[in-house]
Amino acid sequence: MTLTLLPLALLTFSPLAACDDWPQWRGPAHDGLSRETEWRSKGISAWKKQVGLGYSTVSVVGDRMFTAGFDVEAEEDVIWCLDVDSGEEVWSFRYPAKIRNKFHGGGTLSTPVIDGKVLYYQNREGVLFCLETRTGKLRWEKDLHEEFDLEHPTWGFSASPLIHEDRIIVNMGRVFAFKRKTGKALWVSKQDVGHAYSTPVSCRLAGKECLAVFGGGGLFLLSHDGQKVIAHYAWKTRYDVNAATPVQVGEDQILISSGYGHGGSLLKLTDDGLEAVWETKTLRNQMATSMLIDGHIYGLDESQLRCFDLAGKEKWRMRGIGKGAISATPDRLLLLTSDGELVVAKANPEGYEELSRQELFDGGVCWTMPVLANGRIYCRNSKGHLVCRDHRPQDQ
């Protein structure tokens, strides 16, 4: 392994839930929403950076941005720390890696998680890394694939780590928990949830604290010690690909969705287990997780953007997005289309209203979720072209 480091002043990192930062997969509250309101729908280009092949999105804390990619020439995966103002490298951490063409061109899949002074990253081969956020120095690593003889998913381990209380939780078919500070193993789940592509969610459903884990075998609600299956809802998809993150809805409901012709379902946890409130064939989240905003669901149904109310009634649909990616704020949607365009639209259940559209990429696969953090929007394609756009108010 090699580490490159540029001189830098002492960095300070905001707490995990800092309001304008984006420290982990799906943001500070793990719901895909940025709470920022003072940003422009139409931005300007700030900088561009080649970060290597892959689909990893970014995490942003203060003046630093983190992501990962595969360097083809060096045959290495690279975890990057970049300056948010310039895109210049602060440090990079590299380790030998191989390309697997079956992984849609190859490259990195999951997203770094920032936890104060340390960063966690789970790679597609089943290795969990812990690095120092200031320097990129390796603190510890665990090869869970080898140690536990895990089955390698067809498309690679794709879930990102989840921080919960004093532990870091990872889904690799079996679910693991480690002490955040030391990396000490706390538990491994008895249940194998199947091929692991979806990031787990900590939630409280019907008064029960649990981990919602969407695996190849469906949705599993696990106890926080990993030893008990509180409830299971079978959800079989072609290739065992259930990749979207579960979305909690209210006090006792949770939304799941997958592609390949399957669809989506709103489930309710009762004394008898998980039961479907409704199910539809027209909410097929193949990769991109749907957004819950003010009692409405906005999601990519294969190649169309659709809006549903919580009764499962479709409010509207919009073509022209393709199998892209989505995130949001409380009043606006951020969409990266399959053609490489960044679209900002109103989060309006009464109809689709586009506010801006800007072409960013010419080629590559655009499945990576756009991220709004501190007034900047970060987008990336599979070829490793990372774009930062400045959407801060003009007086900044």
N, C-alpha and C positions, 0 to 999 in steps of 0.2 A: 504494500500500500504506500502511496506517496501523498504528501500534503504540501500545497503551496500556500504561502501566506504573504500578503502585502502589509507594510507598516500601517497601523491605524491607531487612533486614539482609543482610550478605554471606552468600551461600549456599555450602555445600560439598556436592558430589555424590559419592556412593559410586562405586567402580569398577563396570564393567559387570556383573561376576558376583557382586556383593554378595548374600549368601545370602537375605536377606529382601526385597530389592527386586525389582521386575519391570520391567526397563529396556527391554524390546523385545517384539515380537510373540512369543507363546508362551514368554515368561519368560527368566530368566537363562541357562538351558541350552538354550533354544530347543526344548523338548520338551513344553511345556504344563503342566509340573509345578512347583508351589511346594514347597520342602523344609520348609516350616513344619509343626510338629507341635503347638505349644502355642496352639491356637485353638479356640474353641467352635463346635460345629455350629449352635447356635441363637444368633443375634446380635440386635442392636437397631439401629434406624435412627439414623444419625449425622447425615447431611445429604443434601440433594438440590440439583441444579443443572440448569438448562436450558443445553445446550451446542450445540444446533442439530441439524438433520437429519443422519442418516447412521448408519453401522455401525462406525465406528472404535472399537476398544477402548482401554484406558488403558495407560500406562506409568507406573511409580511409582519414584522414587528419593528416599530420605530423606523429607523433609517436603513434597515436591512431587509432584503428579500431573499428567500431560500427556495430552491427547486432542485431537480435532478434530471440527468439525461445521459445517453450513451455516446461516448466518443468512439466513432467507427475506426479512425486511424490508430488510436492508441489501444483499442480493444479494452476500454475501461468504462465503468459507470462513474459519473461525476456528481457529487452533491455540491451545489453552488451556494455561496453567500455573495450577494451582489449589493452594491450601493443603489438605493432607490432613486437618487437624483440623477445618476450618470449611467447606471448599468454596469459600471466597472467592477471587476472581481475584487472582493475583499479577501476571500480564501476559497479554496476548493479541496475537497477530499475525494480521492480516487481509489478504486480497487478493480482488479481484473474482472472482466465480465465477457460474456459471449452474446452474440446476436442469435435470436431464434425467429426465423422468418414467419413462423406460425403466429407470432405475437403481432400480427398486423404491421409488419415491417421491423419489429423489434424495438428495443429500448425500454426505458423505465416506465413504471406503471403507477406507483403510489406517490404520496405527497409527504414531505417532511413535516413533522409536528414540533413546534417550538414551545419549550417549557422553561422559561426563565433562562438559566445559564446553560441548559442543555437542549439538544435536538435529537429526536428519535426518527429513524427511517427504517422501513421494512421493505426489503427488496423482493424482486420477482422470483428469486431462487429460495426464499424462505429464511433469510438472514436478517436479524434485527440489530441495528447499529445505534449507539448512543455517542454523540459528539458534543464537544463544547461549542456553544454558539458564538463565542467571541473569537475563537481561534481555529475551529474545525478539528481540533485534536480529538482522537478516538479515546473515549473513556472505557467502553466495553462493547462487545458484540456477542451475539448468540446465534449459532447456526441451528435453528429449530428443525429445519428440514432433515438434516443429518442426524441430529440427536434423538429425534422422536420418530424417525423413519416415516415422515409424512408423505402422502401421495401428492405428487406435483400436479396442480390443476392444468388442464389442457392449455389455457391461455396465460398461465403464470399467476403467482400470488399477487393480487392486485389491491387488496384492502390496505388502508392506511391505519397507523396506530391510533388508539383512543386513550386520552388521559382521563382518569376518573379517580378523584380523591388522591390517595398516596401511591397509585399504581398506574402502570402503562399496560394497556390491554391490546392484544393483537389477535386477528382472526386468520388462521391458516388451516381451516377445516376443523382442527381442534382449536380451542380458544385458550390463550395463555395470559397470565397476569404476572407482572414483575414489579418490584419496588422501583419507584421512579428514581430515587437517589442512587441506589446501589446496583440495580439490575438483579437483585436476589429474586429467584423464582418463588412465587406465592402459590400458584395452583395451575393446573391444566385441566380443562373440562373433560368430564367423562364422555360427553356427547361429541361425536363427529358430525358436524353440520353439512358435510359434503364440500364440493369444490368451492374455494373461498375467493370471491371477487368483491364482496360488499363489506364496507366498513361497519363495525358494530356501533350501536347507539345505547347509551345509558338512559333509561327512562323510568318513570313511575306510572304504571298503568293499573287502574282500578285499585289504587292503594298499595300495589306491590312494586317494590324496587327490583329492577331486572335489567339484563342486557338483551337487547333485541339484535339477533344475529340472523342475517338472511343468507343462507347457504344453498348449495345445490339441492338439498332435501327440503327446502322451504324455510319458513320463518320459525325460529326457535327463540323462546323467551327463557333465558338462563338466569339462575340465581347469581348473586355477585360473588359467590365463592366458586362458581363454575360447576358445581356438583349436582345441581338439580335442574331438570327441565320443567319450568313452571307451566309452559304451554307450547304446543307445536301445531303449526298449520302447514299441511303438505302443499307444496307448490312446485310442480315439476315442469321444467322448461327444457327445450331442446338444447343439447350440449351442456346441460346443468348450469347454464349461465343466468344467475340471479345477481345482477351487478349493482342495481340502484340501492341507495341507502334507505332503510325504513324511515318513515316520517310519522312522528307522533301527532295525533289529531285529538285535541281535548284531553280529558282525564282518563279515558279508557279505550281509545281507538288508535289504530296505527295503519298507515297506508303502505302497501307493497305493490311493486309493479315490475314487469320484465318484458323483454321483447320477444322476437321469434314467434309472433302470432298469439302470444298468451294474453297479455292485458294487465289490468290493475284491479285491486280489491281493497276496500276499506274494511278492516277487521276490528271486532270489539272483543275485549277480554271479559269473560263472564266466569261464574263459578264452575262452569262446565268446560272452560277452555276458550280458544279463539274461534269466533263465529263471524261469517261474512255478513256485513251490513249491506253491501252491494258489490257487484263485480261487473267489469266492463271489458270488452275486447278492444276498446278505442282509447286506452291509455297504456301504451306499450313503451315503457322506459327501458330501452335496450342498454343504454349506458347512463344517460343523464337523469338524475333524481328530480322528481317533481318538486315544485315550490308551493308551500302553503302560505297564503297571504290573506289576512282579513277574512277568513272563512271561505276561501276559494282555492282551488288547486289549479296550478298552471304547469303543464307538463308536455313533453315531446312524445307524441304518439307516433313512433317510428319516424316519419318525415314531416309531420304536421304539429303545429303548436295548438293545444286545446286548453280550454278553461272549463272546469266543472265546479258546481257547488257541492256542499258536503252531503247532499242527498244523492249524489252521483249523476245529476242532470247536467248534460253538456250545455254550456252557455254560448260558446262560439268556438270556431276553429280557424286556423290561418295556415296557408301553404307558404312555401318559400324559405323555410328554415332548414329543412333536411335533418339528417341525423347529426345534429350539432350538440350544443351544450347550453346550460342555463344556470343563472344565479339571479339575485334580485335584491332590491331594497324594499321598504314598506310601500313604496308607491310606483316603483319602476322595475321592469324586467331587463336583464342583461342577457343577450343571446349571441352566441357565436355560431354562425350558420355553417353548414357543411361546405359551402363555397368560400369560406374564409372571411366573412363579413361580420363586423361587430354591429349589432342592432340594439338600440335602446327603445323600449316601448312602455306605455303606461300599463301598470297592473290594474286593469279595469275590467270587472266582470261583465260589463255591458257591451264591450266590443273591443276589437284590436285597434290600437291607435299608436302608430309608429312615430317616434320623436327624432331618431337619427339613424343613419346607416353609413358605415364606412368600410371599404374594402381594405383588409389587412394582409391577406395571404393569397398567393397565386400557387396553388398546389398543396400537397400534403393532406393528411386527414385531420379534421378539426373536431375532436371529441373532448377537448380539455376545457373544463369549466372556467369561464372568465372570472376574475377576482377584482373587486373594487375595495381598495384600502387606502385611507388617507387621501382621498381625492384622485387617486390614480387607478387606471384599469389595466390589468395585465392579461394578455391573451397569448396562446401558444398553439402551434400546430405540431403534427407528429414528426416533422423533419427537424424540429428543434429550434425553429424561429420564434423567439420570444419578443413580444412587442409590449412596450409600456406607453400608455397614452395618458396625457395630463387632462383631467376633467375637474380640476379645482376651480373655484370661482375666480374670475379674471383679476381680482385685486390681490391674489396670492402669487 
